[in-house]
Amino acid sequence: MLERNECSDSFFEDSLTAWDKLTRTETIADIKEWLYGIISKVRKSLAQKENTRYNKVVEDIKSIIDENYAEIENVGQIVDRLYISASHANFIFKQQTGQTIFDYLLHKRMEEAKKLLMDPYIKIYEVAEKTGYKTNSYFASVFKDYTGLTPKQFRDKYSI
């Protein structure tokens, strides 16, 4: 608790009440149960605060990706703005969302590509450029892995 600058007042009764409770307990089992209750409260509170802090990191990462997905070349470009290491950010992101930062970036790019491919006036190489891919062939390969269709097949199947 000290490492996180937490005050013990929120978990323990005042010291007189705590000592009174301890002196009135009759068995070791009662003391263990009382201590277990306090430890559970501390654990839950710290975990909740940790998740809140991590949720902020995840939301910031998603926001950066959503706004800049076409310019991002690596995870370092995302986390540099947050002043945390890429490995730690990836750990937090994976723990909170179940996917890696790169997976989220790929998902964002592919979903945007699918929207762009619906417009028959946008050329496929333009879709690749607008979603952050430097070469059309690499975009087509990633797109096919993601959707099971080439960009042209997707356009033919779903565009109006």
C-alpha positions in Angstrom: 0.0 0.0 0.0 2.9 2.4 0.7 4.3 1.9 -2.8 1.0 3.1 -4.2 0.7 5.9 -1.8 -2.5 4.4 -0.3 -3.8 5.3 3.1 -4.7 2.4 5.4 -7.7 4.3 6.9 -9.9 3.1 4.1 -9.3 -0.5 4.9 -9.0 -0.7 8.7 -11.2 0.6 11.4 -9.6 3.1 13.7 -6.8 1.5 15.8 -8.9 1.3 19.0 -11.7 -0.5 17.3 -9.2 -2.9 15.6 -7.5 -3.7 18.9 -10.9 -4.1 20.6 -11.9 -6.6 17.9 -8.6 -8.5 18.3 -8.9 -8.8 22.0 -12.5 -10.0 21.8 -11.7 -12.8 19.4 -11.7 -16.2 21.0 -9.8 -18.3 18.5 -7.0 -18.1 16.1 -9.5 -19.1 13.4 -11.5 -15.9 14.2 -8.3 -13.8 13.9 -7.5 -15.4 10.6 -11.0 -14.8 9.3 -10.8 -11.1 10.3 -7.3 -10.7 8.7 -8.5 -12.5 5.6 -11.4 -10.0 5.3 -9.0 -7.1 5.5 -6.5 -8.5 3.0 -9.4 -9.2 0.6 -10.5 -5.6 0.9 -7.0 -4.3 0.2 -6.5 -6.7 -2.8 -9.8 -5.7 -4.4 -9.3 -2.0 -3.9 -5.8 -2.1 -5.3 -6.8 -4.3 -8.3 -9.7 -2.0 -9.1 -7.4 1.1 -9.0 -4.8 -0.8 -11.2 -7.5 -1.7 -13.7 -8.7 2.0 -13.8 -5.1 3.1 -14.5 -4.7 0.4 -17.2 -8.0 1.3 -18.8 -6.7 4.8 -19.3 -3.6 3.4 -21.0 -5.7 1.2 -23.3 -8.0 4.0 -24.2 -5.1 6.2 -25.0 -3.5 3.6 -27.2 -6.8 3.0 -29.0 -7.2 6.7 -29.5 -3.8 7.1 -31.0 -4.3 4.2 -33.4 -7.8 5.4 -34.4 -6.5 8.8 -35.3 -3.2 7.9 -36.9 -3.5 4.3 -38.2 -2.3 5.2 -41.6 1.0 6.8 -40.4 1.9 4.2 -37.7 4.8 2.0 -38.8 5.5 0.3 -35.5 4.3 -0.1 -31.9 7.0 2.2 -30.7 5.4 5.2 -32.4 2.3 4.6 -30.4 3.7 4.1 -27.0 6.4 6.8 -27.3 3.7 9.4 -26.7 2.6 7.6 -23.5 6.2 7.3 -22.0 6.0 3.6 -21.4 7.9 0.7 -23.0 6.4 -1.1 -25.9 6.6 -4.5 -24.1 4.8 -3.1 -21.0 2.2 -1.4 -23.1 1.6 -4.6 -25.1 1.3 -6.5 -21.8 -1.3 -4.1 -20.4 -3.2 -3.9 -23.7 -3.3 -7.7 -24.1 -4.3 -8.2 -20.5 -7.2 -5.7 -20.8 -8.4 -6.5 -24.4 -7.2 -10.0 -25.2 -5.4 -8.8 -28.3 -2.0 -7.2 -29.0 -1.5 -3.5 -30.0 -0.5 -4.7 -33.4 -3.6 -6.8 -33.8 -5.7 -3.8 -32.9 -3.9 -1.7 -35.5 -4.3 -4.4 -38.1 -8.0 -4.7 -37.3 -8.5 -0.9 -37.6 -6.6 -0.8 -41.0 -8.5 -3.7 -42.4 -11.9 -2.4 -41.4 -11.1 1.0 -42.9 -9.9 -0.7 -46.0 -13.2 -2.6 -46.3 -15.1 0.7 -46.1 -12.9 2.3 -48.7 -13.2 -0.7 -51.1 -16.9 -0.2 -51.2 -16.3 3.0 -53.2 -15.8 1.9 -56.8 -14.0 5.3 -57.6 -11.1 4.7 -55.2 -8.4 2.5 -56.7 -7.0 -0.4 -54.8 -3.5 1.1 -54.6 -5.1 4.3 -53.1 -6.8 2.1 -50.5 -3.5 0.6 -49.6 -1.9 4.1 -49.3 -4.8 5.5 -47.2 -4.6 2.6 -44.8 -0.9 2.8 -44.2 0.6 0.3 -46.6 3.6 1.2 -48.7 3.1 -1.5 -51.3 -0.1 -2.7 -53.0 1.2 -6.3 -52.9 1.8 -6.3 -49.2 -1.6 -4.7 -48.6 -3.3 -7.3 -50.8 -1.5 -10.2 -48.9 -2.5 -8.8 -45.5 -6.1 -8.1 -46.7 -6.5 -11.6 -48.0 -5.2 -13.1 -44.7 -7.7 -11.0 -42.8 -10.8 -11.4 -45.0 -10.1 -14.5 -47.1 -10.6 -12.5 -50.2 -8.3 -10.3 -52.3 -9.2 -6.6 -52.3 -10.6 -7.0 -55.9 -12.6 -10.0 -54.9 -14.0 -8.2 -51.9 -14.9 -5.1 -54.0 -16.6 -7.3 -56.6 -18.6 -9.2 -54.0 -19.6 -6.3 -51.7 -19.6 -3.0 -53.7 -22.8 -1.7 -55.2 
